[in-house]
């Protein structure tokens, strides 16, 4: 991958969609990058309840992104994100499914979908569905499932350093 420079042509070629199609093939070793507010860290680690989960969870794929891209305006709805760090999430950190504890037997499945934006080709989303079909629209899971998801993700991230990037 080219050296990171948001002002260079290599950056625009790598980060922008440039007519490239959706890539539905995720490799086992692929990682996902997510911005996280530095002020929400506790002893340098992300706190489960500070992990937003009220809609699809937006992340960038490492296959098409450098970690710091998630802090750039192109991948942040046009706004730079100072005061944020980057979480380095492995695909294996995302639980396949979580069941409810309410005796209904409901099972919520999690899928990664590549959802490129014109200015951010690496953009992807963690989606939750009950039917297990990755093409199905995201269904917000109940609070207990969201909490289990956050706790599982935080458990994996507890032994991994957050990535910090200062001004260039």
Chimera marker file (.cmm) of the C-alpha trace (Angstrom):
<marker_set name="trace">
<marker id="1" x="0.000" y="0.000" z="0.000" r="1" g="1" b="0" radius="0.5"/>
<marker id="2" x="1.333" y="3.508" z="-0.714" r="1" g="1" b="0" radius="0.5"/>
<marker id="3" x="2.710" y="5.690" z="2.024" r="1" g="1" b="0" radius="0.5"/>
<marker id="4" x="-0.073" y="7.577" z="3.754" r="1" g="1" b="0" radius="0.5"/>
<marker id="5" x="-0.587" y="11.158" z="2.559" r="1" g="1" b="0" radius="0.5"/>
<marker id="6" x="-4.118" y="12.610" z="2.405" r="1" g="1" b="0" radius="0.5"/>
<marker id="7" x="-2.926" y="15.237" z="-0.094" r="1" g="1" b="0" radius="0.5"/>
<marker id="8" x="-1.354" y="12.803" z="-2.546" r="1" g="1" b="0" radius="0.5"/>
<marker id="9" x="-2.798" y="11.124" z="-5.626" r="1" g="1" b="0" radius="0.5"/>
<marker id="10" x="-2.029" y="7.686" z="-4.130" r="1" g="1" b="0" radius="0.5"/>
<marker id="11" x="-4.341" y="8.544" z="-1.232" r="1" g="1" b="0" radius="0.5"/>
<marker id="12" x="-7.231" y="9.567" z="-3.514" r="1" g="1" b="0" radius="0.5"/>
<marker id="13" x="-6.700" y="6.499" z="-5.690" r="1" g="1" b="0" radius="0.5"/>
<marker id="14" x="-6.764" y="4.207" z="-2.644" r="1" g="1" b="0" radius="0.5"/>
<marker id="15" x="-9.468" y="5.931" z="-0.557" r="1" g="1" b="0" radius="0.5"/>
<marker id="16" x="-12.007" y="7.113" z="-3.132" r="1" g="1" b="0" radius="0.5"/>
<marker id="17" x="-14.293" y="4.623" z="-4.847" r="1" g="1" b="0" radius="0.5"/>
<marker id="18" x="-13.211" y="5.526" z="-8.380" r="1" g="1" b="0" radius="0.5"/>
<marker id="19" x="-15.867" y="3.268" z="-9.947" r="1" g="1" b="0" radius="0.5"/>
<marker id="20" x="-14.747" y="0.130" z="-8.113" r="1" g="1" b="0" radius="0.5"/>
<marker id="21" x="-17.479" y="-2.450" z="-7.364" r="1" g="1" b="0" radius="0.5"/>
<marker id="22" x="-18.600" y="-3.747" z="-3.991" r="1" g="1" b="0" radius="0.5"/>
<marker id="23" x="-16.282" y="-6.505" z="-2.745" r="1" g="1" b="0" radius="0.5"/>
<marker id="24" x="-18.251" y="-9.109" z="-0.796" r="1" g="1" b="0" radius="0.5"/>
<marker id="25" x="-15.234" y="-11.372" z="-0.176" r="1" g="1" b="0" radius="0.5"/>
<marker id="26" x="-13.762" y="-10.823" z="3.272" r="1" g="1" b="0" radius="0.5"/>
<marker id="27" x="-10.577" y="-12.745" z="4.051" r="1" g="1" b="0" radius="0.5"/>
<marker id="28" x="-10.092" y="-14.351" z="7.483" r="1" g="1" b="0" radius="0.5"/>
<marker id="29" x="-7.060" y="-12.191" z="8.336" r="1" g="1" b="0" radius="0.5"/>
<marker id="30" x="-8.703" y="-8.932" z="7.333" r="1" g="1" b="0" radius="0.5"/>
<marker id="31" x="-9.000" y="-6.216" z="9.936" r="1" g="1" b="0" radius="0.5"/>
<marker id="32" x="-11.490" y="-3.408" z="10.434" r="1" g="1" b="0" radius="0.5"/>
<marker id="33" x="-10.698" y="0.110" z="11.615" r="1" g="1" b="0" radius="0.5"/>
<marker id="34" x="-13.108" y="2.207" z="13.665" r="1" g="1" b="0" radius="0.5"/>
<marker id="35" x="-12.664" y="5.666" z="15.133" r="1" g="1" b="0" radius="0.5"/>
<marker id="36" x="-13.278" y="6.007" z="18.845" r="1" g="1" b="0" radius="0.5"/>
<marker id="37" x="-13.288" y="9.150" z="21.044" r="1" g="1" b="0" radius="0.5"/>
<marker id="38" x="-10.022" y="9.366" z="22.962" r="1" g="1" b="0" radius="0.5"/>
<marker id="39" x="-11.848" y="10.891" z="25.954" r="1" g="1" b="0" radius="0.5"/>
<marker id="40" x="-13.919" y="7.691" z="26.301" r="1" g="1" b="0" radius="0.5"/>
<marker id="41" x="-10.846" y="5.488" z="26.855" r="1" g="1" b="0" radius="0.5"/>
<marker id="42" x="-10.412" y="4.084" z="30.354" r="1" g="1" b="0" radius="0.5"/>
<marker id="43" x="-6.791" y="3.295" z="31.181" r="1" g="1" b="0" radius="0.5"/>
<marker id="44" x="-6.064" y="3.457" z="27.465" r="1" g="1" b="0" radius="0.5"/>
<marker id="45" x="-8.748" y="0.913" z="26.488" r="1" g="1" b="0" radius="0.5"/>
<marker id="46" x="-12.223" y="1.305" z="24.949" r="1" g="1" b="0" radius="0.5"/>
<marker id="47" x="-15.173" y="1.033" z="27.322" r="1" g="1" b="0" radius="0.5"/>
<marker id="48" x="-17.999" y="-1.262" z="26.152" r="1" g="1" b="0" radius="0.5"/>
<marker id="49" x="-20.859" y="1.125" z="26.926" r="1" g="1" b="0" radius="0.5"/>
<marker id="50" x="-19.168" y="3.930" z="24.993" r="1" g="1" b="0" radius="0.5"/>
<marker id="51" x="-19.318" y="1.850" z="21.812" r="1" g="1" b="0" radius="0.5"/>
<marker id="52" x="-22.258" y="3.193" z="19.855" r="1" g="1" b="0" radius="0.5"/>
<marker id="53" x="-24.533" y="0.498" z="18.463" r="1" g="1" b="0" radius="0.5"/>
<marker id="54" x="-27.868" y="2.066" z="17.662" r="1" g="1" b="0" radius="0.5"/>
<marker id="55" x="-27.474" y="1.429" z="13.932" r="1" g="1" b="0" radius="0.5"/>
<marker id="56" x="-25.053" y="-0.362" z="11.630" r="1" g="1" b="0" radius="0.5"/>
<marker id="57" x="-21.513" y="-0.090" z="12.963" r="1" g="1" b="0" radius="0.5"/>
<marker id="58" x="-19.413" y="1.773" z="10.428" r="1" g="1" b="0" radius="0.5"/>
<marker id="59" x="-15.804" y="0.644" z="9.901" r="1" g="1" b="0" radius="0.5"/>
<marker id="60" x="-13.130" y="0.632" z="7.212" r="1" g="1" b="0" radius="0.5"/>
<marker id="61" x="-11.675" y="-2.548" z="5.728" r="1" g="1" b="0" radius="0.5"/>
<marker id="62" x="-7.920" y="-2.962" z="6.032" r="1" g="1" b="0" radius="0.5"/>
<marker id="63" x="-7.873" y="-4.411" z="2.513" r="1" g="1" b="0" radius="0.5"/>
<marker id="64" x="-8.560" y="-0.922" z="1.141" r="1" g="1" b="0" radius="0.5"/>
<marker id="65" x="-7.608" y="1.410" z="3.981" r="1" g="1" b="0" radius="0.5"/>
<marker id="66" x="-4.838" y="2.601" z="6.226" r="1" g="1" b="0" radius="0.5"/>
<marker id="67" x="-5.973" y="2.853" z="9.878" r="1" g="1" b="0" radius="0.5"/>
<marker id="68" x="-5.810" y="6.659" z="9.957" r="1" g="1" b="0" radius="0.5"/>
<marker id="69" x="-8.205" y="6.966" z="6.987" r="1" g="1" b="0" radius="0.5"/>
<marker id="70" x="-11.129" y="6.647" z="9.434" r="1" g="1" b="0" radius="0.5"/>
<marker id="71" x="-10.084" y="10.016" z="10.901" r="1" g="1" b="0" radius="0.5"/>
<marker id="72" x="-9.945" y="11.850" z="7.560" r="1" g="1" b="0" radius="0.5"/>
<marker id="73" x="-12.871" y="13.958" z="6.298" r="1" g="1" b="0" radius="0.5"/>
<marker id="74" x="-13.309" y="11.667" z="3.259" r="1" g="1" b="0" radius="0.5"/>
<marker id="75" x="-14.300" y="8.809" z="5.569" r="1" g="1" b="0" radius="0.5"/>
<marker id="76" x="-15.953" y="10.972" z="8.266" r="1" g="1" b="0" radius="0.5"/>
<marker id="77" x="-18.899" y="12.612" z="6.518" r="1" g="1" b="0" radius="0.5"/>
<marker id="78" x="-16.675" y="15.565" z="5.568" r="1" g="1" b="0" radius="0.5"/>
<marker id="79" x="-15.446" y="16.286" z="9.105" r="1" g="1" b="0" radius="0.5"/>
<marker id="80" x="-11.930" y="15.715" z="10.468" r="1" g="1" b="0" radius="0.5"/>
<marker id="81" x="-11.883" y="13.781" z="13.752" r="1" g="1" b="0" radius="0.5"/>
<marker id="82" x="-9.193" y="15.143" z="16.042" r="1" g="1" b="0" radius="0.5"/>
<marker id="83" x="-9.449" y="13.755" z="19.549" r="1" g="1" b="0" radius="0.5"/>
<marker id="84" x="-10.138" y="10.253" z="18.248" r="1" g="1" b="0" radius="0.5"/>
<marker id="85" x="-8.072" y="7.077" z="18.206" r="1" g="1" b="0" radius="0.5"/>
<marker id="86" x="-8.471" y="4.071" z="15.931" r="1" g="1" b="0" radius="0.5"/>
<marker id="87" x="-9.573" y="0.641" z="17.095" r="1" g="1" b="0" radius="0.5"/>
<marker id="88" x="-7.953" y="-2.255" z="15.236" r="1" g="1" b="0" radius="0.5"/>
<marker id="89" x="-10.653" y="-4.927" z="15.086" r="1" g="1" b="0" radius="0.5"/>
<marker id="90" x="-10.065" y="-8.381" z="13.623" r="1" g="1" b="0" radius="0.5"/>
<marker id="91" x="-12.899" y="-10.048" z="11.717" r="1" g="1" b="0" radius="0.5"/>
<marker id="92" x="-12.752" y="-12.866" z="14.262" r="1" g="1" b="0" radius="0.5"/>
<marker id="93" x="-13.566" y="-10.327" z="17.019" r="1" g="1" b="0" radius="0.5"/>
<marker id="94" x="-17.094" y="-9.893" z="15.621" r="1" g="1" b="0" radius="0.5"/>
<marker id="95" x="-19.395" y="-12.532" z="17.133" r="1" g="1" b="0" radius="0.5"/>
<marker id="96" x="-21.238" y="-14.665" z="14.577" r="1" g="1" b="0" radius="0.5"/>
<marker id="97" x="-24.408" y="-14.703" z="16.643" r="1" g="1" b="0" radius="0.5"/>
<marker id="98" x="-25.820" y="-13.799" z="20.032" r="1" g="1" b="0" radius="0.5"/>
<marker id="99" x="-29.024" y="-15.154" z="21.536" r="1" g="1" b="0" radius="0.5"/>
<marker id="100" x="-31.369" y="-13.385" z="23.892" r="1" g="1" b="0" radius="0.5"/>
<marker id="101" x="-31.751" y="-14.399" z="27.535" r="1" g="1" b="0" radius="0.5"/>
<marker id="102" x="-35.503" y="-13.745" z="27.560" r="1" g="1" b="0" radius="0.5"/>
<marker id="103" x="-36.648" y="-17.323" z="26.785" r="1" g="1" b="0" radius="0.5"/>
<marker id="104" x="-37.925" y="-16.318" z="23.340" r="1" g="1" b="0" radius="0.5"/>
<marker id="105" x="-35.125" y="-18.188" z="21.598" r="1" g="1" b="0" radius="0.5"/>
<marker id="106" x="-34.366" y="-15.224" z="19.340" r="1" g="1" b="0" radius="0.5"/>
<marker id="107" x="-30.968" y="-15.400" z="17.690" r="1" g="1" b="0" radius="0.5"/>
<marker id="108" x="-29.247" y="-12.358" z="16.232" r="1" g="1" b="0" radius="0.5"/>
<marker id="109" x="-26.548" y="-12.848" z="13.609" r="1" g="1" b="0" radius="0.5"/>
<marker id="110" x="-23.801" y="-10.380" z="12.739" r="1" g="1" b="0" radius="0.5"/>
<marker id="111" x="-22.391" y="-9.871" z="9.246" r="1" g="1" b="0" radius="0.5"/>
<marker id="112" x="-19.850" y="-7.553" z="7.692" r="1" g="1" b="0" radius="0.5"/>
<marker id="113" x="-21.053" y="-5.785" z="4.539" r="1" g="1" b="0" radius="0.5"/>
<marker id="114" x="-18.808" y="-3.759" z="2.232" r="1" g="1" b="0" radius="0.5"/>
<marker id="115" x="-20.798" y="-0.555" z="1.670" r="1" g="1" b="0" radius="0.5"/>
<marker id="116" x="-18.437" y="1.770" z="-0.202" r="1" g="1" b="0" radius="0.5"/>
<marker id="117" x="-19.035" y="5.489" z="-0.307" r="1" g="1" b="0" radius="0.5"/>
<marker id="118" x="-17.824" y="7.643" z="-3.197" r="1" g="1" b="0" radius="0.5"/>
<marker id="119" x="-15.153" y="9.297" z="-1.019" r="1" g="1" b="0" radius="0.5"/>
<marker id="120" x="-14.464" y="6.204" z="1.116" r="1" g="1" b="0" radius="0.5"/>
<marker id="121" x="-14.240" y="2.919" z="-0.771" r="1" g="1" b="0" radius="0.5"/>
<marker id="122" x="-13.206" y="0.937" z="2.344" r="1" g="1" b="0" radius="0.5"/>
<marker id="123" x="-16.434" y="1.838" z="4.196" r="1" g="1" b="0" radius="0.5"/>
<marker id="124" x="-18.131" y="-1.243" z="5.605" r="1" g="1" b="0" radius="0.5"/>
<marker id="125" x="-20.806" y="-1.981" z="8.186" r="1" g="1" b="0" radius="0.5"/>
<marker id="126" x="-21.439" y="-4.586" z="10.838" r="1" g="1" b="0" radius="0.5"/>
<marker id="127" x="-25.085" y="-5.519" z="10.393" r="1" g="1" b="0" radius="0.5"/>
<marker id="128" x="-27.360" y="-7.475" z="12.653" r="1" g="1" b="0" radius="0.5"/>
<marker id="129" x="-30.223" y="-9.639" z="11.386" r="1" g="1" b="0" radius="0.5"/>
<marker id="130" x="-32.451" y="-12.315" z="12.807" r="1" g="1" b="0" radius="0.5"/>
<marker id="131" x="-32.804" y="-14.289" z="9.593" r="1" g="1" b="0" radius="0.5"/>
<marker id="132" x="-29.080" y="-14.666" z="8.968" r="1" g="1" b="0" radius="0.5"/>
<marker id="133" x="-29.177" y="-13.225" z="5.457" r="1" g="1" b="0" radius="0.5"/>
<marker id="134" x="-26.275" y="-10.762" z="5.008" r="1" g="1" b="0" radius="0.5"/>
<marker id="135" x="-28.258" y="-8.890" z="2.327" r="1" g="1" b="0" radius="0.5"/>
<marker id="136" x="-31.087" y="-8.185" z="4.785" r="1" g="1" b="0" radius="0.5"/>
<marker id="137" x="-31.298" y="-4.664" z="6.167" r="1" g="1" b="0" radius="0.5"/>
<marker id="138" x="-29.877" y="-4.113" z="9.641" r="1" g="1" b="0" radius="0.5"/>
<marker id="139" x="-32.274" y="-4.865" z="12.491" r="1" g="1" b="0" radius="0.5"/>
<marker id="140" x="-31.488" y="-3.183" z="15.775" r="1" g="1" b="0" radius="0.5"/>
<marker id="141" x="-30.963" y="-5.931" z="18.345" r="1" g="1" b="0" radius="0.5"/>
<marker id="142" x="-32.448" y="-5.691" z="21.846" r="1" g="1" b="0" radius="0.5"/>
<marker id="143" x="-30.406" y="-3.989" z="24.551" r="1" g="1" b="0" radius="0.5"/>
<marker id="144" x="-29.147" y="-7.249" z="26.084" r="1" g="1" b="0" radius="0.5"/>
<marker id="145" x="-27.755" y="-8.365" z="22.695" r="1" g="1" b="0" radius="0.5"/>
<marker id="146" x="-26.150" y="-4.950" z="22.108" r="1" g="1" b="0" radius="0.5"/>
<marker id="147" x="-24.535" y="-5.142" z="25.547" r="1" g="1" b="0" radius="0.5"/>
<marker id="148" x="-23.203" y="-8.666" z="24.910" r="1" g="1" b="0" radius="0.5"/>
<marker id="149" x="-21.844" y="-7.561" z="21.530" r="1" g="1" b="0" radius="0.5"/>
<marker id="150" x="-20.061" y="-4.562" z="23.084" r="1" g="1" b="0" radius="0.5"/>
<marker id="151" x="-18.647" y="-6.683" z="25.917" r="1" g="1" b="0" radius="0.5"/>
<marker id="152" x="-17.341" y="-9.305" z="23.492" r="1" g="1" b="0" radius="0.5"/>
<marker id="153" x="-15.704" y="-6.680" z="21.308" r="1" g="1" b="0" radius="0.5"/>
<marker id="154" x="-14.176" y="-4.918" z="24.346" r="1" g="1" b="0" radius="0.5"/>
<marker id="155" x="-12.832" y="-8.258" z="25.594" r="1" g="1" b="0" radius="0.5"/>
<marker id="156" x="-10.874" y="-8.697" z="22.365" r="1" g="1" b="0" radius="0.5"/>
<marker id="157" x="-9.698" y="-5.093" z="22.331" r="1" g="1" b="0" radius="0.5"/>
<marker id="158" x="-8.487" y="-5.224" z="25.946" r="1" g="1" b="0" radius="0.5"/>
<marker id="159" x="-5.232" y="-6.846" z="24.846" r="1" g="1" b="0" radius="0.5"/>
<marker id="160" x="-4.708" y="-4.689" z="21.778" r="1" g="1" b="0" radius="0.5"/>
<marker id="161" x="-3.278" y="-1.192" z="21.656" r="1" g="1" b="0" radius="0.5"/>
<marker id="162" x="-5.407" y="1.610" z="20.256" r="1" g="1" b="0" radius="0.5"/>
<marker id="163" x="-3.818" y="3.425" z="17.326" r="1" g="1" b="0" radius="0.5"/>
<marker id="164" x="-3.112" y="7.120" z="17.725" r="1" g="1" b="0" radius="0.5"/>
<marker id="165" x="-2.272" y="9.532" z="14.924" r="1" g="1" b="0" radius="0.5"/>
<marker id="166" x="-1.203" y="13.103" z="15.459" r="1" g="1" b="0" radius="0.5"/>
<marker id="167" x="-1.293" y="15.961" z="12.986" r="1" g="1" b="0" radius="0.5"/>
<marker id="168" x="1.031" y="15.492" z="10.022" r="1" g="1" b="0" radius="0.5"/>
<link id1="1" id2="2" r="1" g="1" b="0" radius="0.2"/>
<link id1="2" id2="3" r="1" g="1" b="0" radius="0.2"/>
<link id1="3" id2="4" r="1" g="1" b="0" radius="0.2"/>
<link id1="4" id2="5" r="1" g="1" b="0" radius="0.2"/>
<link id1="5" id2="6" r="1" g="1" b="0" radius="0.2"/>
<link id1="6" id2="7" r="1" g="1" b="0" radius="0.2"/>
<link id1="7" id2="8" r="1" g="1" b="0" radius="0.2"/>
<link id1="8" id2="9" r="1" g="1" b="0" radius="0.2"/>
<link id1="9" id2="10" r="1" g="1" b="0" radius="0.2"/>
<link id1="10" id2="11" r="1" g="1" b="0" radius="0.2"/>
<link id1="11" id2="12" r="1" g="1" b="0" radius="0.2"/>
<link id1="12" id2="13" r="1" g="1" b="0" radius="0.2"/>
<link id1="13" id2="14" r="1" g="1" b="0" radius="0.2"/>
<link id1="14" id2="15" r="1" g="1" b="0" radius="0.2"/>
<link id1="15" id2="16" r="1" g="1" b="0" radius="0.2"/>
<link id1="16" id2="17" r="1" g="1" b="0" radius="0.2"/>
<link id1="17" id2="18" r="1" g="1" b="0" radius="0.2"/>
<link id1="18" id2="19" r="1" g="1" b="0" radius="0.2"/>
<link id1="19" id2="20" r="1" g="1" b="0" radius="0.2"/>
<link id1="20" id2="21" r="1" g="1" b="0" radius="0.2"/>
<link id1="21" id2="22" r="1" g="1" b="0" radius="0.2"/>
<link id1="22" id2="23" r="1" g="1" b="0" radius="0.2"/>
<link id1="23" id2="24" r="1" g="1" b="0" radius="0.2"/>
<link id1="24" id2="25" r="1" g="1" b="0" radius="0.2"/>
<link id1="25" id2="26" r="1" g="1" b="0" radius="0.2"/>
<link id1="26" id2="27" r="1" g="1" b="0" radius="0.2"/>
<link id1="27" id2="28" r="1" g="1" b="0" radius="0.2"/>
<link id1="28" id2="29" r="1" g="1" b="0" radius="0.2"/>
<link id1="29" id2="30" r="1" g="1" b="0" radius="0.2"/>
<link id1="30" id2="31" r="1" g="1" b="0" radius="0.2"/>
<link id1="31" id2="32" r="1" g="1" b="0" radius="0.2"/>
<link id1="32" id2="33" r="1" g="1" b="0" radius="0.2"/>
<link id1="33" id2="34" r="1" g="1" b="0" radius="0.2"/>
<link id1="34" id2="35" r="1" g="1" b="0" radius="0.2"/>
<link id1="35" id2="36" r="1" g="1" b="0" radius="0.2"/>
<link id1="36" id2="37" r="1" g="1" b="0" radius="0.2"/>
<link id1="37" id2="38" r="1" g="1" b="0" radius="0.2"/>
<link id1="38" id2="39" r="1" g="1" b="0" radius="0.2"/>
<link id1="39" id2="40" r="1" g="1" b="0" radius="0.2"/>
<link id1="40" id2="41" r="1" g="1" b="0" radius="0.2"/>
<link id1="41" id2="42" r="1" g="1" b="0" radius="0.2"/>
<link id1="42" id2="43" r="1" g="1" b="0" radius="0.2"/>
<link id1="43" id2="44" r="1" g="1" b="0" radius="0.2"/>
<link id1="44" id2="45" r="1" g="1" b="0" radius="0.2"/>
<link id1="45" id2="46" r="1" g="1" b="0" radius="0.2"/>
<link id1="46" id2="47" r="1" g="1" b="0" radius="0.2"/>
<link id1="47" id2="48" r="1" g="1" b="0" radius="0.2"/>
<link id1="48" id2="49" r="1" g="1" b="0" radius="0.2"/>
<link id1="49" id2="50" r="1" g="1" b="0" radius="0.2"/>
<link id1="50" id2="51" r="1" g="1" b="0" radius="0.2"/>
<link id1="51" id2="52" r="1" g="1" b="0" radius="0.2"/>
<link id1="52" id2="53" r="1" g="1" b="0" radius="0.2"/>
<link id1="53" id2="54" r="1" g="1" b="0" radius="0.2"/>
<link id1="54" id2="55" r="1" g="1" b="0" radius="0.2"/>
<link id1="55" id2="56" r="1" g="1" b="0" radius="0.2"/>
<link id1="56" id2="57" r="1" g="1" b="0" radius="0.2"/>
<link id1="57" id2="58" r="1" g="1" b="0" radius="0.2"/>
<link id1="58" id2="59" r="1" g="1" b="0" radius="0.2"/>
<link id1="59" id2="60" r="1" g="1" b="0" radius="0.2"/>
<link id1="60" id2="61" r="1" g="1" b="0" radius="0.2"/>
<link id1="61" id2="62" r="1" g="1" b="0" radius="0.2"/>
<link id1="62" id2="63" r="1" g="1" b="0" radius="0.2"/>
<link id1="63" id2="64" r="1" g="1" b="0" radius="0.2"/>
<link id1="64" id2="65" r="1" g="1" b="0" radius="0.2"/>
<link id1="65" id2="66" r="1" g="1" b="0" radius="0.2"/>
<link id1="66" id2="67" r="1" g="1" b="0" radius="0.2"/>
<link id1="67" id2="68" r="1" g="1" b="0" radius="0.2"/>
<link id1="68" id2="69" r="1" g="1" b="0" radius="0.2"/>
<link id1="69" id2="70" r="1" g="1" b="0" radius="0.2"/>
<link id1="70" id2="71" r="1" g="1" b="0" radius="0.2"/>
<link id1="71" id2="72" r="1" g="1" b="0" radius="0.2"/>
<link id1="72" id2="73" r="1" g="1" b="0" radius="0.2"/>
<link id1="73" id2="74" r="1" g="1" b="0" radius="0.2"/>
<link id1="74" id2="75" r="1" g="1" b="0" radius="0.2"/>
<link id1="75" id2="76" r="1" g="1" b="0" radius="0.2"/>
<link id1="76" id2="77" r="1" g="1" b="0" radius="0.2"/>
<link id1="77" id2="78" r="1" g="1" b="0" radius="0.2"/>
<link id1="78" id2="79" r="1" g="1" b="0" radius="0.2"/>
<link id1="79" id2="80" r="1" g="1" b="0" radius="0.2"/>
<link id1="80" id2="81" r="1" g="1" b="0" radius="0.2"/>
<link id1="81" id2="82" r="1" g="1" b="0" radius="0.2"/>
<link id1="82" id2="83" r="1" g="1" b="0" radius="0.2"/>
<link id1="83" id2="84" r="1" g="1" b="0" radius="0.2"/>
<link id1="84" id2="85" r="1" g="1" b="0" radius="0.2"/>
<link id1="85" id2="86" r="1" g="1" b="0" radius="0.2"/>
<link id1="86" id2="87" r="1" g="1" b="0" radius="0.2"/>
<link id1="87" id2="88" r="1" g="1" b="0" radius="0.2"/>
<link id1="88" id2="89" r="1" g="1" b="0" radius="0.2"/>
<link id1="89" id2="90" r="1" g="1" b="0" radius="0.2"/>
<link id1="90" id2="91" r="1" g="1" b="0" radius="0.2"/>
<link id1="91" id2="92" r="1" g="1" b="0" radius="0.2"/>
<link id1="92" id2="93" r="1" g="1" b="0" radius="0.2"/>
<link id1="93" id2="94" r="1" g="1" b="0" radius="0.2"/>
<link id1="94" id2="95" r="1" g="1" b="0" radius="0.2"/>
<link id1="95" id2="96" r="1" g="1" b="0" radius="0.2"/>
<link id1="96" id2="97" r="1" g="1" b="0" radius="0.2"/>
<link id1="97" id2="98" r="1" g="1" b="0" radius="0.2"/>
<link id1="98" id2="99" r="1" g="1" b="0" radius="0.2"/>
<link id1="99" id2="100" r="1" g="1" b="0" radius="0.2"/>
<link id1="100" id2="101" r="1" g="1" b="0" radius="0.2"/>
<link id1="101" id2="102" r="1" g="1" b="0" radius="0.2"/>
<link id1="102" id2="103" r="1" g="1" b="0" radius="0.2"/>
<link id1="103" id2="104" r="1" g="1" b="0" radius="0.2"/>
<link id1="104" id2="105" r="1" g="1" b="0" radius="0.2"/>
<link id1="105" id2="106" r="1" g="1" b="0" radius="0.2"/>
<link id1="106" id2="107" r="1" g="1" b="0" radius="0.2"/>
<link id1="107" id2="108" r="1" g="1" b="0" radius="0.2"/>
<link id1="108" id2="109" r="1" g="1" b="0" radius="0.2"/>
<link id1="109" id2="110" r="1" g="1" b="0" radius="0.2"/>
<link id1="110" id2="111" r="1" g="1" b="0" radius="0.2"/>
<link id1="111" id2="112" r="1" g="1" b="0" radius="0.2"/>
<link id1="112" id2="113" r="1" g="1" b="0" radius="0.2"/>
<link id1="113" id2="114" r="1" g="1" b="0" radius="0.2"/>
<link id1="114" id2="115" r="1" g="1" b="0" radius="0.2"/>
<link id1="115" id2="116" r="1" g="1" b="0" radius="0.2"/>
<link id1="116" id2="117" r="1" g="1" b="0" radius="0.2"/>
<link id1="117" id2="118" r="1" g="1" b="0" radius="0.2"/>
<link id1="118" id2="119" r="1" g="1" b="0" radius="0.2"/>
<link id1="119" id2="120" r="1" g="1" b="0" radius="0.2"/>
<link id1="120" id2="121" r="1" g="1" b="0" radius="0.2"/>
<link id1="121" id2="122" r="1" g="1" b="0" radius="0.2"/>
<link id1="122" id2="123" r="1" g="1" b="0" radius="0.2"/>
<link id1="123" id2="124" r="1" g="1" b="0" radius="0.2"/>
<link id1="124" id2="125" r="1" g="1" b="0" radius="0.2"/>
<link id1="125" id2="126" r="1" g="1" b="0" radius="0.2"/>
<link id1="126" id2="127" r="1" g="1" b="0" radius="0.2"/>
<link id1="127" id2="128" r="1" g="1" b="0" radius="0.2"/>
<link id1="128" id2="129" r="1" g="1" b="0" radius="0.2"/>
<link id1="129" id2="130" r="1" g="1" b="0" radius="0.2"/>
<link id1="130" id2="131" r="1" g="1" b="0" radius="0.2"/>
<link id1="131" id2="132" r="1" g="1" b="0" radius="0.2"/>
<link id1="132" id2="133" r="1" g="1" b="0" radius="0.2"/>
<link id1="133" id2="134" r="1" g="1" b="0" radius="0.2"/>
<link id1="134" id2="135" r="1" g="1" b="0" radius="0.2"/>
<link id1="135" id2="136" r="1" g="1" b="0" radius="0.2"/>
<link id1="136" id2="137" r="1" g="1" b="0" radius="0.2"/>
<link id1="137" id2="138" r="1" g="1" b="0" radius="0.2"/>
<link id1="138" id2="139" r="1" g="1" b="0" radius="0.2"/>
<link id1="139" id2="140" r="1" g="1" b="0" radius="0.2"/>
<link id1="140" id2="141" r="1" g="1" b="0" radius="0.2"/>
<link id1="141" id2="142" r="1" g="1" b="0" radius="0.2"/>
<link id1="142" id2="143" r="1" g="1" b="0" radius="0.2"/>
<link id1="143" id2="144" r="1" g="1" b="0" radius="0.2"/>
<link id1="144" id2="145" r="1" g="1" b="0" radius="0.2"/>
<link id1="145" id2="146" r="1" g="1" b="0" radius="0.2"/>
<link id1="146" id2="147" r="1" g="1" b="0" radius="0.2"/>
<link id1="147" id2="148" r="1" g="1" b="0" radius="0.2"/>
<link id1="148" id2="149" r="1" g="1" b="0" radius="0.2"/>
<link id1="149" id2="150" r="1" g="1" b="0" radius="0.2"/>
<link id1="150" id2="151" r="1" g="1" b="0" radius="0.2"/>
<link id1="151" id2="152" r="1" g="1" b="0" radius="0.2"/>
<link id1="152" id2="153" r="1" g="1" b="0" radius="0.2"/>
<link id1="153" id2="154" r="1" g="1" b="0" radius="0.2"/>
<link id1="154" id2="155" r="1" g="1" b="0" radius="0.2"/>
<link id1="155" id2="156" r="1" g="1" b="0" radius="0.2"/>
<link id1="156" id2="157" r="1" g="1" b="0" radius="0.2"/>
<link id1="157" id2="158" r="1" g="1" b="0" radius="0.2"/>
<link id1="158" id2="159" r="1" g="1" b="0" radius="0.2"/>
<link id1="159" id2="160" r="1" g="1" b="0" radius="0.2"/>
<link id1="160" id2="161" r="1" g="1" b="0" radius="0.2"/>
<link id1="161" id2="162" r="1" g="1" b="0" radius="0.2"/>
<link id1="162" id2="163" r="1" g="1" b="0" radius="0.2"/>
<link id1="163" id2="164" r="1" g="1" b="0" radius="0.2"/>
<link id1="164" id2="165" r="1" g="1" b="0" radius="0.2"/>
<link id1="165" id2="166" r="1" g="1" b="0" radius="0.2"/>
<link id1="166" id2="167" r="1" g="1" b="0" radius="0.2"/>
<link id1="167" id2="168" r="1" g="1" b="0" radius="0.2"/>
</marker_set>
